[in-house]
């Protein structure tokens, strides 16, 4: 019998995403999995509005396909755009894939500036597209001049789309609006991922009316505490929405995600108060982490803080925190080997983190 093989050899080079092994982490720390302090995935520790659970329990139409009209209208009101500028997706990750499929042919290229969100590279490679990388500056800020030079020199590599994140992941830095406007002069689509914009930075929404090559990507995972419900969306020119809808799978967003989002919009006061709490905790953490001699926290406008570890083994720091039942994010990229990313948690979670860090002593 012949052996069944993937459609293209490049699939052998892709690594599937491996989430943290919570069972192993809990066993190492001697706690139950639900007792772990998860400061690793930029999740919102406050979760969604209490009205979400109530709305999900009361909803009785799970047996039929959802009508997305009310949700598109609610998103449009929230962001101050027209409903015909909104396309919904099963999380922001699906939207990244859809945008690449729509605007970038196999063999053409996307442009990214690492370190950045890994799904841009992943989705490009899955769709058999090239990935052009432009290094950031030493302070992890975007280098617009370098991006311009790379696009101009792309030649036969055919750069078609640029992905940027504001505030950035993992840097936490927001992109100044004038830099975004400069990048929009490039002859390609520019996707501004605003997953963390509720926590700081200036949105690119003001640029949308005058730039048809702009796509703004957003998600309910962070500010609304709905990571497990998977709901994202794109804002873009109405003319392009029609094309994006053609490649979007029908009923790609679950009824549960739709109901949860509508309940969120009915309780913005609670959700936005949680965002304020996280920003206050971020500022407190930045100050206290900066007082630890072997840590250098970068200023952040997101719901996490990137810290450079000075004169000690980063992996050992991560492992010792794991002994305390605390998960933080380290990086396989050699350029990021001396960094850890810490999600901002609740005050008591942050206090436990600080106690563990202080317990490690001086370098």
C-alpha positions as CSV (number, residue, x, y, z in Angstrom):
1,X,0.0,0.0,0.0
2,X,1.4,3.4,-0.9
3,X,2.0,5.8,1.9
4,X,-0.3,8.9,2.1
5,X,1.8,12.1,2.2
6,X,0.9,15.7,2.8
7,X,0.2,17.8,-0.3
8,X,3.5,19.7,-0.1
9,X,6.9,18.8,1.6
10,X,7.0,22.2,3.4
11,X,4.5,20.8,5.9
12,X,7.3,18.7,7.3
13,X,8.9,21.9,8.5
14,X,5.9,23.3,10.4
15,X,5.7,22.8,14.1
16,X,2.2,22.4,15.7
17,X,1.4,24.8,18.5
18,X,2.1,23.3,21.9
19,X,0.2,25.0,24.7
20,X,1.6,24.8,28.2
21,X,1.3,21.4,29.9
22,X,-0.8,22.5,32.8
23,X,-1.0,19.0,34.3
24,X,2.8,18.7,34.4
25,X,3.2,22.2,35.7
26,X,0.8,21.5,38.5
27,X,2.5,18.3,39.4
28,X,5.8,20.0,39.6
29,X,4.5,22.7,41.9
30,X,2.5,20.3,44.0
31,X,-0.8,22.0,43.4
32,X,-4.0,21.3,41.4
33,X,-4.1,22.7,37.8
34,X,-6.7,25.3,38.8
35,X,-4.4,26.6,41.5
36,X,-1.7,27.6,39.0
37,X,-1.0,31.3,38.6
38,X,-1.1,31.6,34.8
39,X,0.8,34.8,33.8
40,X,1.8,33.2,30.5
41,X,-0.8,33.8,27.8
42,X,-2.0,37.4,28.2
43,X,-5.4,36.2,29.4
44,X,-7.7,38.5,31.3
45,X,-7.7,37.1,34.9
46,X,-11.1,38.8,35.6
47,X,-12.8,36.9,32.9
48,X,-15.9,38.1,31.1
49,X,-18.8,40.1,32.5
50,X,-21.1,38.1,34.8
51,X,-23.8,38.8,32.4
52,X,-22.1,36.5,29.9
53,X,-22.8,33.4,31.9
54,X,-26.4,34.5,32.5
55,X,-26.9,35.2,28.7
56,X,-25.4,31.8,27.7
57,X,-27.6,30.0,30.2
58,X,-30.7,31.8,29.0
59,X,-30.1,31.4,25.3
60,X,-32.2,28.7,23.7
61,X,-31.4,28.8,20.0
62,X,-28.2,26.7,20.0
63,X,-29.8,24.3,17.6
64,X,-29.9,26.9,14.7
65,X,-27.3,28.9,12.9
66,X,-26.7,32.3,14.4
67,X,-27.8,35.6,12.8
68,X,-24.7,37.9,12.9
69,X,-26.5,41.1,12.1
70,X,-27.0,42.3,15.7
71,X,-23.4,41.6,16.6
72,X,-22.0,43.4,13.6
73,X,-24.1,46.4,14.4
74,X,-23.0,46.3,18.1
75,X,-19.3,46.1,17.1
76,X,-19.8,49.0,14.6
77,X,-21.4,51.1,17.4
78,X,-18.6,50.3,19.8
79,X,-15.9,51.2,17.3
80,X,-17.7,54.1,15.6
81,X,-17.8,52.6,12.1
82,X,-20.4,51.3,9.8
83,X,-21.7,47.7,10.0
84,X,-20.5,47.2,6.4
85,X,-16.9,47.7,7.6
86,X,-17.1,44.7,10.0
87,X,-16.1,41.1,9.3
88,X,-16.4,38.6,12.2
89,X,-14.0,35.6,12.7
90,X,-13.5,32.6,15.0
91,X,-10.8,34.4,17.0
92,X,-8.2,36.8,15.5
93,X,-6.1,33.9,14.4
94,X,-8.7,32.9,11.8
95,X,-8.9,36.4,10.5
96,X,-5.1,36.5,10.0
97,X,-5.4,33.4,7.9
98,X,-8.4,34.8,5.9
99,X,-6.5,38.1,5.2
100,X,-3.5,36.2,3.9
101,X,-5.6,34.0,1.7
102,X,-7.4,37.0,0.3
103,X,-4.5,39.3,-0.4
104,X,-1.4,37.2,-0.7
105,X,-0.9,34.5,-3.4
106,X,1.3,31.4,-2.8
107,X,4.9,32.5,-3.4
108,X,4.2,36.1,-2.6
109,X,5.2,37.6,0.8
110,X,4.1,39.1,4.0
111,X,6.3,41.5,6.0
112,X,6.8,41.2,9.7
113,X,9.1,42.8,12.3
114,X,10.1,40.2,14.8
115,X,9.9,39.7,17.7
116,X,6.1,39.7,17.0
117,X,3.0,37.5,17.2
118,X,3.9,34.1,15.8
119,X,0.6,33.5,14.0
120,X,1.5,35.9,11.1
121,X,4.5,33.7,10.1
122,X,2.5,30.5,10.8
123,X,-0.5,31.4,8.7
124,X,1.8,32.7,5.9
125,X,3.7,29.4,5.7
126,X,0.5,27.3,5.9
127,X,-0.7,29.3,2.9
128,X,2.6,28.7,1.1
129,X,3.6,32.4,1.2
130,X,7.0,33.9,1.9
131,X,7.9,35.8,5.1
132,X,10.1,38.8,4.9
133,X,11.5,39.9,8.2
134,X,12.7,43.4,9.2
135,X,14.5,43.6,12.6
136,X,13.4,46.0,15.2
137,X,15.6,48.6,16.8
138,X,17.5,47.8,19.9
139,X,14.7,49.2,22.0
140,X,12.2,46.9,20.2
141,X,10.5,49.8,18.4
142,X,9.5,49.4,14.8
143,X,12.0,50.7,12.2
144,X,9.8,52.2,9.5
145,X,12.7,53.2,7.3
146,X,14.0,49.6,7.4
147,X,10.5,48.3,6.5
148,X,10.4,50.7,3.5
149,X,13.8,49.6,2.3
150,X,12.8,45.9,2.6
151,X,9.6,46.4,0.7
152,X,11.3,48.4,-2.0
153,X,14.0,45.7,-2.4
154,X,11.5,42.7,-2.3
155,X,11.5,42.5,-6.1
156,X,10.4,39.1,-7.2
157,X,9.4,38.2,-3.7
158,X,6.3,40.4,-4.1
159,X,5.6,41.8,-0.7
160,X,1.8,42.2,-0.5
161,X,0.9,42.6,3.2
162,X,2.5,44.1,6.3
163,X,1.5,43.0,9.8
164,X,2.2,45.2,12.8
165,X,0.9,45.1,16.4
166,X,0.0,48.1,18.5
167,X,0.6,47.8,21.4
168,X,3.1,45.2,20.4
169,X,3.5,41.6,21.5
170,X,5.8,40.9,23.2
171,X,7.3,44.4,23.5
172,X,4.2,46.1,24.9
173,X,5.1,49.2,22.9
174,X,2.4,51.1,21.0
175,X,3.1,52.4,17.5
176,X,2.7,56.2,17.2
177,X,-0.1,57.1,14.8
178,X,2.3,59.0,12.5
179,X,4.4,55.9,12.1
180,X,1.3,53.9,11.1
181,X,0.3,56.6,8.6
182,X,3.8,56.5,7.1
183,X,3.6,52.8,6.7
184,X,0.3,53.2,4.9
185,X,2.1,54.9,2.1
186,X,3.6,51.6,1.1
187,X,2.1,49.8,-1.9
188,X,0.7,46.9,0.1
189,X,-2.0,46.1,2.6
190,X,-1.2,47.1,6.2
191,X,-2.8,45.1,9.0
192,X,-2.7,46.8,12.4
193,X,-3.4,44.2,15.1
194,X,-5.0,46.0,18.0
195,X,-5.6,43.1,20.3
196,X,-4.3,45.1,23.3
197,X,-5.3,48.6,22.4
198,X,-7.9,48.8,25.2
199,X,-4.9,48.8,27.7
200,X,-3.0,51.7,26.0
201,X,-1.9,53.3,22.8
202,X,-3.7,55.2,20.1
203,X,-6.0,53.3,17.7
204,X,-5.5,53.5,14.0
205,X,-9.3,53.9,13.5
206,X,-8.9,57.6,12.6
207,X,-6.9,56.5,9.6
208,X,-9.4,54.1,8.2
209,X,-11.6,56.5,6.2
210,X,-8.6,57.7,4.1
211,X,-6.7,54.5,3.6
212,X,-8.3,51.6,1.8
213,X,-5.1,49.5,2.3
214,X,-5.6,49.6,6.1
215,X,-7.1,46.6,8.0
216,X,-7.6,46.9,11.8
217,X,-7.7,43.5,13.6
218,X,-9.4,43.2,17.0
219,X,-10.4,40.5,19.5
220,X,-12.6,40.0,22.5
221,X,-9.9,37.7,24.1
222,X,-8.1,40.3,26.1
223,X,-10.2,43.3,27.1
224,X,-13.4,41.4,27.3
225,X,-12.0,38.2,29.0
226,X,-13.4,35.9,26.3
227,X,-10.2,34.0,25.1
228,X,-11.9,30.7,25.4
229,X,-14.9,31.7,23.3
230,X,-12.8,32.7,20.3
231,X,-14.2,35.9,18.7
232,X,-12.3,38.3,16.6
233,X,-13.1,40.8,13.8
234,X,-11.6,43.0,11.2
235,X,-12.5,46.6,10.3
236,X,-11.7,47.7,6.8
237,X,-13.1,49.5,3.7
238,X,-16.6,48.4,2.7
239,X,-15.5,47.6,-0.8
240,X,-13.0,45.0,0.5
241,X,-15.4,43.6,3.1
242,X,-17.4,42.0,0.2
243,X,-14.3,40.1,-0.9
244,X,-13.3,39.1,2.6
245,X,-16.9,37.7,3.2
246,X,-16.4,35.5,0.1
247,X,-13.5,33.6,1.8
248,X,-15.0,33.6,5.3
249,X,-16.5,30.2,6.1
250,X,-20.3,30.4,6.7
251,X,-21.3,30.5,10.4
252,X,-17.6,30.6,11.4
253,X,-18.5,32.3,14.7
254,X,-20.4,30.2,17.3
255,X,-23.7,31.2,18.7
256,X,-22.1,31.1,22.2
257,X,-19.5,33.7,21.2
258,X,-22.1,35.9,19.6
259,X,-24.3,35.8,22.7
260,X,-21.3,36.4,25.0
261,X,-20.2,39.5,23.0
262,X,-23.7,41.0,23.0
263,X,-23.9,40.5,26.8
264,X,-20.5,42.2,27.1
265,X,-21.7,45.3,25.2
266,X,-24.6,45.4,27.6
267,X,-22.2,45.6,30.6
268,X,-19.3,47.7,29.3
269,X,-19.1,49.4,32.7
270,X,-17.9,46.2,34.4
271,X,-15.6,45.1,31.7
272,X,-14.0,48.5,31.3
273,X,-13.5,48.7,35.1
274,X,-11.5,45.5,34.9
275,X,-9.3,47.0,32.2
276,X,-8.6,50.0,34.5
277,X,-7.7,47.6,37.3
278,X,-5.3,45.8,35.0
279,X,-3.7,49.0,33.9
280,X,-3.2,50.1,37.5
281,X,-1.7,46.7,38.4
282,X,0.6,46.9,35.3
283,X,1.9,50.3,36.5
284,X,2.4,48.9,40.0
285,X,4.3,45.9,38.7
286,X,6.5,47.9,36.4
287,X,7.6,50.0,39.4
288,X,8.3,47.0,41.7
289,X,9.9,44.9,39.0
290,X,12.2,47.8,38.2
291,X,13.4,47.8,41.8
292,X,14.7,44.2,41.4
293,X,18.3,44.5,40.5
294,X,18.4,41.7,38.0
295,X,15.3,42.6,36.1
296,X,14.8,45.4,33.5
297,X,11.0,45.8,32.7
298,X,10.2,47.6,29.4
299,X,7.5,50.3,29.6
300,X,4.3,48.6,28.5
301,X,0.9,49.8,27.1
302,X,-0.5,46.3,27.0
303,X,-1.7,43.8,29.7
304,X,1.7,42.3,30.1
305,X,5.3,43.4,30.8
306,X,8.4,42.2,28.9
307,X,11.4,42.0,31.3
308,X,15.1,41.6,30.4
309,X,16.8,39.2,32.8
310,X,20.3,40.5,33.7
311,X,23.3,38.3,34.6
312,X,21.4,35.1,35.3
313,X,20.0,32.2,33.4
314,X,16.5,33.1,32.1
315,X,15.4,29.5,31.8
316,X,16.3,28.9,35.4
317,X,14.2,31.9,36.5
318,X,11.2,30.5,34.6
319,X,11.8,27.0,36.2
320,X,12.0,28.4,39.7
321,X,8.8,30.4,39.2
322,X,7.2,27.1,38.0
323,X,8.2,25.6,41.3
324,X,6.0,28.2,42.9
325,X,3.2,27.3,40.6
326,X,3.6,30.5,38.5
327,X,3.8,30.3,34.7
328,X,5.4,33.1,32.7
329,X,6.4,33.2,29.1
330,X,10.0,32.6,27.9
331,X,11.1,32.5,24.2
332,X,12.8,30.0,21.9
333,X,14.1,32.8,19.7
334,X,17.8,33.2,20.5
335,X,17.4,37.0,20.2
336,X,14.8,36.9,23.0
337,X,16.7,34.4,25.2
338,X,17.3,36.9,28.0
339,X,13.6,38.0,28.2
340,X,10.5,36.9,30.0
341,X,7.0,38.1,29.4
342,X,4.7,38.5,32.4
343,X,1.0,38.8,32.0
344,X,-0.6,41.2,34.5
345,X,-2.7,39.3,36.9
346,X,-5.0,40.1,39.8
347,X,-3.3,41.9,42.8
348,X,-2.9,38.7,44.8
349,X,-1.4,36.9,41.8
350,X,1.0,39.7,41.2
351,X,1.9,39.7,44.9
352,X,2.7,36.0,44.7
353,X,4.9,36.6,41.7
354,X,6.8,39.4,43.4
355,X,7.3,37.2,46.5
356,X,8.8,34.5,44.4
357,X,11.1,36.8,42.5
358,X,12.4,38.4,45.7
359,X,12.9,35.0,47.1
360,X,15.5,34.3,44.3
361,X,17.8,36.9,45.9
362,X,20.5,38.9,44.2
363,X,22.3,37.5,41.1
